[in-house]
Amino acid sequence: MELRLSACILLVLCATWSADGGNILVWYTDGSHWINMKPVLETLVDRGHQVTVLIPSSSMYMNTNEPARFRYEPFNASFSLEALEEFLEEFLQFALYEFDYMNYLEIFTRIIKYVNTHLQISIQYLDGVVKSEVIMKKLKEGNYDLLLADPVKAGSDLVADILGIPLILSFRCFLANNWERHCGQMPAPPSFVPGAMSKLTDKMDFSERVWNFLFYTFHDIVTDHTFWNVLDRYYSDVKGEQRGMKH
């Protein structure tokens, strides 16, 4: 019995030693989203995965000089740190001190304004990745198994598609879960999953479920016209350039 037990333990240890972790590429994020992401990355490293984080040249919280167990892949961003901090300060003023005292129309109007501004910032950052032959060459040669992204920054789905690897989103935060449903393929039936920013919980009565369904529909329509039409054109242009580079 002791011999069999020793053989089983040895077999388990051998299997553990021979297991290889994944090679994970992490889409850039910042602020509180980066603070939330770091423990996840530390856990992935603890479990034997190799982690590489894209980091823009203008970043508030991400710092390549501080000790880290994962690797950074820097890229140039044309958006200044000062402009980013000014935008974030205005958004936090709204989210922390004004949001709870607004009706849905006021919230929606303000959020669309911030979404459009944030989209332009994201596109400028995205230029630094997908329009840089040096960066894209490094990423393609990295042989990554998947791309992990916080959905607050646009473009992770485009890069994952170009690299031909799966996309995993860390959590939900977009209006009516629009980004997460379309890009991360996250199941979100409107009768059961409250839309982000809807002020609803998972305990909904019938009228709240109806409102949640309308909330999804309304935001999907508006987001398609104010957000996705911009990204669709951008993605088409980049994919065309990528095909040209291959030829």
N, C-alpha and C positions, 0 to 999 in steps of 0.2 A: 504493500500500500504506500509506504514512504517513497519507494522507487517510482511508482506511478505518479505520485503527487509532485515529486521533483521534476519528472519529465514534463508534466503539464505546465509547471511554472516556467521551466526553461523554454518551452514552446511559445508561451505567451510573451515572454521577454524578447525572444527572437523576432516574433511578429511585430512587436512594438518598435524594435530597433530598425526594422527594415521598412517601416511605413514612411512614406514621403508626404510632406505637407504640400499644400497648393501654393501657386505663385499668384499673388493677388495684387492687382493694380487698384489704387484708391483715388477716386475723383476728388478734386480739391473742394474745400469748404472753408468757412471761417467763423469767427465769433463763437457764440454758444454752440453752434452746430459742430465746430471743430472740437470743443471741449467734450461734447457728447460722443464724438467719434473716437477719440483717443483711447478710452478704456476698451472699446471693441477691438481696436487694432492691437493693443497690448495682449488681449486674450487670444487673438489669432496667432500672434507670435509665440505665446505660451504653448499653443497647441501644435507648433511645428511648422507654421506657414511662413512663407516669405512675403513681406509686405512692402510695396513701393507706393509712396504718396506723391501725387502731382502737387506742386506748390508754385503759386504765381509770385512774380517779383514784388508785387505790392500786396502785402498780407498783414492783417492786424494781429493775429494770434499765432499763426504758424511761423515757426522759427527754426531754420536749418542749423543754427548754432547751438541750440540746446540739445542735451543728450537724448537720444531716442534709439529704440531697438529696431525701428524700421528705417527704410531708406527713403530719401527724398529725391524727386526728379523735378528740378526747377524749370520754369518756363517764363518767358517775358510777357508782361501784361501792360497794355497801354493806358489802363485806367489808374489814376493816381491814388495813393493811400489817403490823402486828404479828402478827396471827393468821395471816396468810399465811406470814410468815417462820418462825413456830413450827412450822407444819405441814411446811414444806419441810425444816427442820432435822431433824425426826423421820424424814421419808421418806429423806433422804440418809443418815442413820445406818444405816437398814435396807439401802438399795441398795448402799452402798459397803463396809460393814463386817460385815453380817450375812447378806446374800443367799447368798453362796457356801458358807456353812456350814449352810444349812437344807435339809431335804428338800422335795419338791414340795408336800406338804400344808401344811407350815409357811409356805412361800412364798405359796401360794395364799390361805391364811387371812389373812395380813398384807396381801397386795395388795388383797383384797376390801375390807378395812377402809379402806385408803387411797383406793381407787377411789370408795367411797361418800362419804368426806369431800371428796375432790376434786370429785365430782359436785355436791355442795351448794355448794361455792365457785363452780364454773362457772355454776350456775344463778343465783346472786346476781349474778355479773358479766353473765350473759345478760340478766337483768332490765333492766340499765342500757342495753342496746341495743334489744332488741325491744319493751320496754314504754315506751320513750321516744318520743313522737310527734315530738319535735324531731329526734332522731338518725335515726329511720327516714325522716323526710321528706328529710333531707340525703342519706341513702344512696340513696334512690330517685331523687333529682334528680341524683345523681352520674353516672348513665349508665355504670356500670362494666361491663367486658367479662367479668370473672371474679373469683372470690374465691379467694385463696391462703391456705391455713391450715396451721398445724402441728397435727396431730391430738391433741395433748395436752390441748387445751381444747375442751369440748363446745359445740355450738351453731352452728358454722360452716355445717353442712349446712342448718339451719333458715333462717338469714339468706340463704344463697344461693338457697334455694327461694323465699323471700318476694320477693327481688329478681329472680328469674327468670334467674339467671346460672349458668354452670358453676362447680363446686367442684373445686379442685386441692389435694391434700394433699402436703406437702413430703417426708414420709418415713413410715415405719411405726414405731409404738411401742406400740400397744395390745395387750392380752392376745389371743394367737392372731390378731392382725391383725383383730380383730372390727370395730372402728370403720372401719378403712380399707377392708375388704371391703364393708361395708354402706353406708357413706356416700360413700366415695371411689371405690367400684366398682373397687378394685384387684384384679387377678387374683392369687389366692393358692391354687393347688391344694395341699392338705395333703400330697400325696405328694412334692412337690418344694420347697415354700417353708416353711422352718422357722418355727413360730409365735414371735412375740416372747415372751420370758421362758421359752422351752422349753429353753434351754441347748444347742440343736442347731445345727448348721451346714448349709450346702448340700451337704455330703458326708455322706449318710446311708445306712446299710445297710438291709436289709429290716425288721428289728425296729425300728429308729429311725423308719422311715417309718410303720410301724403305730402306734407311740407318738405320733408327730406328728399322725396322723389322730385318734386318741383325744383328744389334747390339744386340738385344734380343737373337737371335738364337745362335750367336757366344759365347756370354757370358754364356748362359745356358749350352752349350756343355762343355765349359772349366770349369765352376763352378761345374758341375756334377762330373768331373774327379779330380778336385783339392780340392774340399770343401765337397761336399755331400757324397763322398765315405768314407771319414773319419768320418763324423757325423753319417752316416747310420750304420757303424760298432759299433760306440760308443752307439748309441741309442738302437741297437739290444742287445748289452751286458747289458745295464742298464735295459731294459725291461725284459730281462731274469732273472736278479737278483731280480727285483721287484716281478716277479711271484714266484720266489723261496722263497722270504720273506713271501709272502702270504700263501704259503703252510707250 
